[in-house]
Amino acid sequence: MAGPVTSGAGVTATHNPATRYGPALGLLASLFFMWGFITVINNTLLPHLRSVFDLSYTQTTLIESVWFIAYFVASIPSAKLIERVGYQKSLVVGLLVMAAGALGMTLAASIPSYGVTLLMLFVIASGITLLQVAANPYVAVVGKPETASSRLNLVQAMNSAGTMLAPLFGAYLILGRSKGGTSETGTVLTQAERLADAQSVILPYIIVAVILVVLAVIIARFPLPAMGNATSRHSKEERKKHSLWNHRNLVWGVPAIFIYLIAEIGVANLFINFVSQPDIANLTYEQAGRYLTFLWAGMMIGRFLGAAIMQKFDAGHVLAAFSIGAFIVMLVTVFTTGPIAMWALILVGLFHSIMFPTIFTLGIKGLGPLTEEGSGLLIMAIAGGALVVVQGWLADEYGLQWSFLLTAACELYILFYALWGSKVTNALPDQQAMAE
């Protein structure tokens, strides 16, 4: 008879040999796909809104900043909701909140309104935050602790599949159906053309809302396995015996997630604007949006490869190698022009691929009863994506290409975390027991 088992997340789960988690993980993978898909629609939405509302780079990246501020604001309420109603109902609520925000985007397009657009994107991101807080620890709990990074990378590969397809969806249904998306860079639109372009986002977001509602119904009716003790809070007295500050891998892992998001989101959001420049690839926004697919395809391929590599090699060492690769291609992006610069920026997707799931699992390793709080802090750190506005300001002040030096600097911090910051200190007894 199976006894309590500590997962790679450092929490205790009661595993029944007869329980099959494959179908549940497959369904959760669909959630990873959808929030990746919706997040990356923003990458085609931003140049579109820049054209519709005649925005500066700073104003354009502010849109994405609002998106990631939602992670900071909604993470703790999401954890409280999960504690109150459970993981399955929380997933349903998250999907319905996202659907409501998607429908709200059709209102923003009808007006059109920059302010309402920001509000609705905040609502969608809040729903995704709830899914993130629930799904990432759930995946980490299922399976052997030594393969936690591999497992989360594998499921996150479905997130990358969504991010790979989203640019094609956005390029065809948003940029391809708008005057600004099919015109040469720098074309000035009339007021009537801007109004027509704004309304081109209505159909895509209606489609997204319908899919989210259908997925919510499926999740609500699916017999999702209960995770037993893995989903319950430890007593306050037990919590008082330990401190998060005693765990170096978490203390340095929170800023690692924060800084990584600055790098990932900066590259993705400014990609279309960058490669469309005359001295890079001289493409229309629609054409550039299709090349964005290659960036996210690299993310997906890298996660499948990473999942396999980390079955045999230490996750920290793999993270270090990928961060060095990312640093090199970002320098190539900054100091070259033409197709070389474009393909270097595309290649960074491959090196970024394993970073979030690997940092996450390294960050919560050995936390024992503190895992729930540690996971919450790491999810909150996704708010680092909000600082993409800093890169927008750098692009306005010093040029878009030079702004990618910020990305290169972020890669160096990830290297530091991989080599030193991720080392586990004061691993709690339940984690040590499982390691034995």
C-alpha positions as semicolon CSV with decimal commas, in nm:
position;residue;x (nm);y (nm);z (nm)
1;M;0,000;0,000;0,000
2;A;0,145;0,336;-0,103
3;G;0,235;0,579;0,166
4;P;0,276;0,957;0,158
5;V;0,522;1,066;-0,108
6;T;0,699;1,397;-0,137
7;S;0,695;1,543;-0,484
8;G;0,959;1,738;-0,667
9;A;0,774;2,044;-0,557
10;G;0,860;1,961;-0,203
11;V;0,501;1,901;-0,097
12;T;0,340;1,582;0,026
13;A;0,100;1,395;-0,198
14;T;-0,072;1,066;-0,133
15;H;-0,025;0,859;-0,447
16;N;-0,249;0,564;-0,521
17;P;-0,087;0,316;-0,762
18;A;-0,423;0,269;-0,932
19;T;-0,459;0,640;-1,002
20;R;-0,377;0,740;-1,359
21;Y;-0,262;1,098;-1,392
22;G;-0,196;1,089;-1,769
23;P;-0,545;1,210;-1,873
24;A;-0,537;1,484;-1,611
25;L;-0,195;1,604;-1,727
26;G;-0,318;1,596;-2,085
27;L;-0,613;1,817;-1,995
28;L;-0,388;2,053;-1,798
29;A;-0,161;2,070;-2,102
30;S;-0,457;2,217;-2,292
31;L;-0,471;2,496;-2,034
32;F;-0,100;2,564;-2,081
33;F;-0,167;2,577;-2,456
34;M;-0,452;2,827;-2,422
35;W;-0,282;3,074;-2,191
36;G;0,029;3,063;-2,408
37;F;-0,185;3,122;-2,715
38;I;-0,371;3,417;-2,565
39;T;-0,058;3,575;-2,418
40;V;0,121;3,572;-2,754
41;I;-0,177;3,716;-2,940
42;N;-0,055;4,032;-2,765
43;N;0,262;4,019;-2,974
44;T;0,056;4,079;-3,288
45;L;-0,191;4,300;-3,105
46;L;0,073;4,549;-2,989
47;P;0,198;4,666;-3,330
48;H;-0,168;4,674;-3,437
49;L;-0,264;4,900;-3,145
50;R;0,049;5,110;-3,199
51;S;-0,086;5,185;-3,546
52;V;-0,452;5,232;-3,443
53;F;-0,380;5,467;-3,150
54;D;-0,054;5,618;-3,288
55;L;0,145;5,510;-2,982
56;S;0,511;5,554;-2,891
57;Y;0,717;5,246;-2,799
58;T;0,675;5,341;-2,433
59;Q;0,295;5,355;-2,466
60;T;0,294;5,031;-2,664
61;T;0,494;4,836;-2,407
62;L;0,278;4,988;-2,130
63;I;-0,001;4,766;-2,265
64;E;0,208;4,460;-2,186
65;S;0,309;4,608;-1,851
66;V;-0,057;4,624;-1,749
67;W;-0,087;4,259;-1,850
68;F;0,192;4,152;-1,617
69;I;0,091;4,381;-1,332
70;A;-0,211;4,149;-1,312
71;Y;0,020;3,867;-1,203
72;F;0,136;4,075;-0,908
73;V;-0,213;4,189;-0,813
74;A;-0,402;3,862;-0,870
75;S;-0,157;3,598;-0,738
76;I;-0,246;3,617;-0,369
77;P;-0,625;3,640;-0,429
78;S;-0,587;3,341;-0,662
79;A;-0,415;3,138;-0,389
80;K;-0,693;3,233;-0,145
81;L;-0,959;3,126;-0,395
82;I;-0,786;2,791;-0,450
83;E;-0,774;2,739;-0,074
84;R;-1,147;2,812;-0,047
85;V;-1,298;2,629;-0,348
86;G;-1,025;2,388;-0,458
87;Y;-0,813;2,349;-0,768
88;Q;-1,074;2,226;-1,013
89;K;-1,332;2,498;-0,950
90;S;-1,056;2,758;-0,955
91;L;-0,949;2,643;-1,301
92;V;-1,308;2,683;-1,421
93;V;-1,331;3,033;-1,270
94;G;-1,002;3,130;-1,432
95;L;-1,124;3,022;-1,777
96;L;-1,452;3,211;-1,737
97;V;-1,271;3,528;-1,624
98;M;-1,053;3,503;-1,935
99;A;-1,361;3,457;-2,153
100;A;-1,521;3,767;-2,000
101;G;-1,208;3,969;-2,074
102;A;-1,200;3,841;-2,433
103;L;-1,559;3,954;-2,485
104;G;-1,465;4,286;-2,328
105;M;-1,197;4,326;-2,596
106;T;-1,474;4,330;-2,857
107;L;-1,629;4,625;-2,669
108;A;-1,293;4,804;-2,660
109;A;-1,261;4,753;-3,037
110;S;-1,611;4,883;-3,104
111;I;-1,559;5,215;-2,925
112;P;-1,249;5,208;-2,984
113;S;-1,076;5,288;-2,654
114;Y;-0,713;5,255;-2,543
115;G;-0,823;5,267;-2,175
116;V;-1,087;4,993;-2,210
117;T;-0,832;4,782;-2,399
118;L;-0,592;4,808;-2,104
119;L;-0,868;4,713;-1,860
120;M;-0,981;4,408;-2,055
121;L;-0,627;4,282;-2,103
122;F;-0,586;4,313;-1,724
123;V;-0,899;4,098;-1,677
124;I;-0,771;3,829;-1,917
125;A;-0,431;3,826;-1,746
126;S;-0,597;3,791;-1,404
127;G;-0,772;3,477;-1,525
128;I;-0,442;3,339;-1,658
129;T;-0,279;3,414;-1,322
130;L;-0,536;3,196;-1,149
131;L;-0,461;2,913;-1,394
132;Q;-0,086;2,957;-1,338
133;V;-0,113;2,948;-0,958
134;A;-0,323;2,632;-0,975
135;A;-0,166;2,437;-1,262
136;N;0,211;2,477;-1,214
137;P;0,228;2,330;-0,860
138;Y;-0,024;2,061;-0,960
139;V;0,203;1,939;-1,241
140;A;0,507;1,955;-1,012
141;V;0,334;1,731;-0,754
142;V;0,267;1,443;-0,994
143;G;0,562;1,209;-1,046
144;K;0,915;1,155;-0,924
145;P;1,093;1,453;-0,761
146;E;1,411;1,409;-0,961
147;T;1,220;1,456;-1,288
148;A;1,011;1,754;-1,178
149;S;1,199;1,997;-1,407
150;S;1,172;1,753;-1,697
151;R;0,798;1,704;-1,640
152;L;0,716;2,073;-1,616
153;N;0,926;2,145;-1,925
154;L;0,729;1,879;-2,112
155;V;0,391;2,026;-2,019
156;Q;0,521;2,378;-2,081
157;A;0,604;2,262;-2,434
158;M;0,228;2,267;-2,495
159;N;0,232;2,627;-2,377
160;S;0,494;2,689;-2,645
161;A;0,277;2,513;-2,903
162;G;0,011;2,773;-2,828
163;T;0,262;3,055;-2,852
164;M;0,382;2,917;-3,187
165;L;0,036;2,911;-3,344
166;A;-0,084;3,242;-3,200
167;P;0,127;3,464;-3,433
168;L;-0,024;3,289;-3,738
169;F;-0,372;3,338;-3,595
170;G;-0,302;3,704;-3,512
171;A;-0,120;3,777;-3,838
172;Y;-0,409;3,639;-4,043
173;L;-0,713;3,758;-3,845
174;I;-0,577;4,085;-3,702
175;L;-0,280;4,220;-3,899
176;G;-0,382;4,060;-4,230
177;R;-0,730;4,216;-4,211
178;S;-0,611;4,566;-4,124
179;K;-0,471;4,854;-4,329
180;G;-0,190;4,916;-4,079
181;G;-0,087;4,551;-4,079
182;T;-0,054;4,523;-4,456
183;S;0,103;4,863;-4,528
184;E;0,470;4,954;-4,533
185;T;0,629;5,065;-4,206
186;G;0,564;5,434;-4,140
187;T;0,236;5,456;-4,337
188;V;0,004;5,719;-4,183
189;L;-0,358;5,601;-4,153
190;T;-0,667;5,815;-4,184
191;Q;-0,918;5,829;-3,897
192;A;-1,159;5,605;-4,089
193;E;-0,884;5,349;-4,153
194;R;-0,791;5,345;-3,784
195;L;-1,153;5,283;-3,685
196;A;-1,180;4,997;-3,934
197;D;-0,850;4,850;-3,813
198;A;-0,962;4,864;-3,449
199;Q;-1,267;4,653;-3,530
200;S;-1,056;4,380;-3,691
201;V;-0,990;4,230;-3,346
202;I;-1,360;4,159;-3,277
203;L;-1,380;3,824;-3,460
204;P;-1,055;3,679;-3,314
205;Y;-1,158;3,754;-2,957
206;I;-1,509;3,614;-3,007
207;I;-1,348;3,289;-3,125
208;V;-1,118;3,288;-2,822
209;A;-1,407;3,353;-2,580
210;V;-1,611;3,063;-2,720
211;I;-1,317;2,821;-2,693
212;L;-1,252;2,927;-2,333
213;V;-1,614;2,869;-2,231
214;V;-1,613;2,522;-2,393
215;L;-1,289;2,437;-2,213
216;A;-1,437;2,557;-1,882
217;V;-1,733;2,322;-1,927
218;I;-1,498;2,028;-2,000
219;I;-1,283;2,103;-1,693
220;A;-1,594;2,132;-1,472
221;R;-1,715;1,786;-1,578
222;F;-1,375;1,611;-1,581
223;P;-1,289;1,376;-1,290
224;L;-0,967;1,557;-1,202
225;P;-0,770;1,351;-0,943
226;A;-0,756;1,499;-0,595
227;M;-0,400;1,562;-0,480
228;G;-0,471;1,482;-0,116
229;N;-0,230;1,645;0,126
230;A;-0,048;1,815;-0,159
231;T;-0,326;2,069;-0,191
232;S;-0,381;2,138;0,178
233;R;-0,226;2,413;0,383
234;H;0,010;2,327;0,663
235;S;-0,083;2,451;1,008
236;K;0,032;2,796;1,116
237;E;0,233;2,639;1,397
238;E;0,423;2,416;1,153
239;R;0,484;2,716;0,926
240;K;0,632;2,920;1,213
241;K;0,915;2,669;1,252
242;H;1,060;2,760;0,913
243;S;1,157;3,067;0,712
244;L;1,157;3,120;0,337
245;W;1,473;3,331;0,379
246;N;1,671;3,019;0,473
247;H;1,636;2,882;0,121
248;R;1,886;3,039;-0,118
249;N;1,733;2,873;-0,424
250;L;1,401;3,050;-0,358
251;V;1,548;3,384;-0,246
252;W;1,748;3,415;-0,568
253;G;1,486;3,230;-0,773
254;V;1,217;3,498;-0,731
255;P;1,431;3,769;-0,897
256;A;1,542;3,510;-1,154
257;I;1,180;3,462;-1,268
258;F;1,125;3,839;-1,252
259;I;1,433;3,916;-1,464
260;Y;1,374;3,631;-1,707
261;L;1,026;3,765;-1,785
262;I;1,175;4,104;-1,873
263;A;1,392;3,925;-2,131
264;E;1,126;3,697;-2,277
265;I;0,851;3,958;-2,302
266;G;1,082;4,229;-2,434
267;V;1,195;4,007;-2,721
268;A;0,845;3,885;-2,807
269;N;0,674;4,224;-2,789
270;L;0,928;4,418;-2,991
271;F;1,007;4,141;-3,241
272;I;0,764;4,254;-3,511
273;N;0,870;4,617;-3,486
274;F;1,237;4,514;-3,495
275;V;1,238;4,280;-3,795
276;S;1,012;4,512;-3,997
277;Q;1,279;4,785;-3,992
278;P;1,442;4,861;-4,332
279;D;1,794;4,769;-4,215
280;I;1,685;4,437;-4,063
281;A;1,432;4,251;-4,284
282;N;1,215;4,535;-4,424
283;L;0,888;4,344;-4,379
284;T;0,528;4,451;-4,325
285;Y;0,383;4,384;-3,981
286;E;0,181;4,094;-4,124
287;Q;0,492;3,932;-4,273
288;A;0,692;3,991;-3,954
289;G;0,413;3,831;-3,752
290;R;0,463;3,508;-3,945
291;Y;0,835;3,507;-3,863
292;L;0,741;3,543;-3,497
293;T;0,610;3,187;-3,527
294;F;0,970;3,067;-3,562
295;L;1,064;3,234;-3,232
296;W;0,790;3,046;-3,047
297;A;0,858;2,724;-3,238
298;G;1,210;2,741;-3,098
299;M;1,059;2,768;-2,749
300;M;0,852;2,455;-2,807
301;I;1,139;2,253;-2,956
302;G;1,371;2,364;-2,676
303;R;1,129;2,247;-2,409
304;F;1,090;1,903;-2,563
305;L;1,470;1,878;-2,591
306;G;1,514;2,014;-2,239
307;A;1,270;1,760;-2,097
308;A;1,479;1,482;-2,250
309;I;1,820;1,632;-2,161
310;M;1,726;1,685;-1,797
311;Q;1,647;1,316;-1,762
312;K;2,027;1,263;-1,774
313;F;2,188;1,595;-1,684
314;D;2,161;1,829;-1,386
315;A;1,892;2,092;-1,441
316;G;2,114;2,374;-1,312
317;H;2,392;2,288;-1,556
318;V;2,147;2,275;-1,847
319;L;2,007;2,614;-1,744
320;A;2,359;2,761;-1,738
321;A;2,434;2,635;-2,089
322;F;2,110;2,777;-2,228
323;S;2,169;3,116;-2,062
324;I;2,515;3,141;-2,222
325;G;2,362;3,065;-2,562
326;A;2,095;3,331;-2,509
327;F;2,356;3,592;-2,414
328;I;2,560;3,524;-2,729
329;V;2,267;3,547;-2,974
330;M;2,146;3,871;-2,811
331;L;2,487;4,029;-2,869
332;V;2,463;3,920;-3,233
333;T;2,117;4,080;-3,252
334;V;2,249;4,412;-3,121
335;F;2,572;4,439;-3,319
336;T;2,468;4,308;-3,663
337;T;2,202;4,402;-3,920
338;G;1,997;4,234;-4,190
339;P;1,887;3,867;-4,181
340;I;2,167;3,777;-3,935
341;A;2,019;4,007;-3,669
342;M;1,667;3,879;-3,737
343;W;1,761;3,510;-3,714
344;A;1,971;3,571;-3,403
345;L;1,665;3,720;-3,234
346;I;1,458;3,423;-3,349
347;L;1,717;3,182;-3,210
348;V;1,691;3,328;-2,859
349;G;1,352;3,152;-2,835
350;L;1,533;2,817;-2,834
351;F;1,759;2,925;-2,548
352;H;1,477;3,087;-2,349
353;S;1,267;2,771;-2,376
354;I;1,362;2,588;-2,057
355;M;1,420;2,891;-1,837
356;F;1,082;2,949;-1,672
357;P;0,993;2,586;-1,585
358;T;1,350;2,506;-1,479
359;I;1,387;2,814;-1,256
360;F;1,044;2,739;-1,107
361;T;1,127;2,380;-1,010
362;L;1,475;2,473;-0,884
363;G;1,322;2,756;-0,682
364;I;1,077;2,537;-0,489
365;K;1,313;2,244;-0,438
366;G;1,356;2,149;-0,072
367;L;1,089;2,387;0,063
368;G;0,876;2,118;0,229
369;P;0,582;2,286;0,408
370;L;0,683;2,621;0,258
371;T;0,628;2,505;-0,100
372;E;0,283;2,663;-0,132
373;E;0,410;3,006;-0,030
374;G;0,726;2,969;-0,235
375;S;0,525;2,880;-0,545
376;G;0,306;3,184;-0,491
377;L;0,609;3,413;-0,475
378;L;0,750;3,267;-0,796
379;I;0,420;3,317;-0,978
380;M;0,403;3,676;-0,849
381;A;0,749;3,730;-0,994
382;I;0,599;3,687;-1,342
383;A;0,505;4,052;-1,290
384;G;0,861;4,120;-1,406
385;G;0,714;4,122;-1,754
386;A;0,562;4,459;-1,663
387;L;0,911;4,613;-1,676
388;V;0,914;4,563;-2,051
389;V;0,812;4,928;-2,046
390;V;1,174;5,001;-1,950
391;Q;1,288;4,847;-2,277
392;G;1,023;5,052;-2,456
393;W;1,171;5,367;-2,301
394;L;1,524;5,257;-2,401
395;A;1,400;5,199;-2,756
396;D;1,253;5,551;-2,770
397;E;1,563;5,714;-2,623
398;Y;1,850;5,513;-2,774
399;G;1,704;5,307;-3,056
400;L;1,517;4,978;-3,076
401;Q;1,822;4,766;-3,155
402;W;2,031;4,901;-2,867
403;S;1,744;4,831;-2,627
404;F;1,816;4,458;-2,657
405;L;2,129;4,506;-2,448
406;L;1,885;4,497;-2,155
407;T;1,789;4,143;-2,263
408;A;2,156;4,041;-2,277
409;A;2,207;4,169;-1,922
410;C;1,910;3,960;-1,805
411;E;2,071;3,645;-1,946
412;L;2,376;3,703;-1,726
413;Y;2,163;3,700;-1,411
414;I;2,009;3,367;-1,518
415;L;2,363;3,230;-1,557
416;F;2,446;3,347;-1,203
417;Y;2,133;3,176;-1,070
418;A;2,207;2,851;-1,254
419;L;2,563;2,828;-1,123
420;W;2,521;2,955;-0,765
421;G;2,179;3,094;-0,671
422;S;1,991;2,771;-0,740
423;K;2,194;2,564;-0,495
424;V;1,961;2,425;-0,229
425;T;2,025;2,531;0,131
426;N;1,847;2,403;0,443
427;A;1,639;2,145;0,257
428;L;1,349;2,048;0,482
429;P;1,315;1,688;0,612
430;D;1,036;1,570;0,387
431;Q;1,234;1,663;0,076
432;Q;1,545;1,494;0,212
433;A;1,347;1,181;0,295
434;M;1,222;1,154;-0,062
435;A;1,572;1,210;-0,201
436;E;1,683;0,907;-0,002
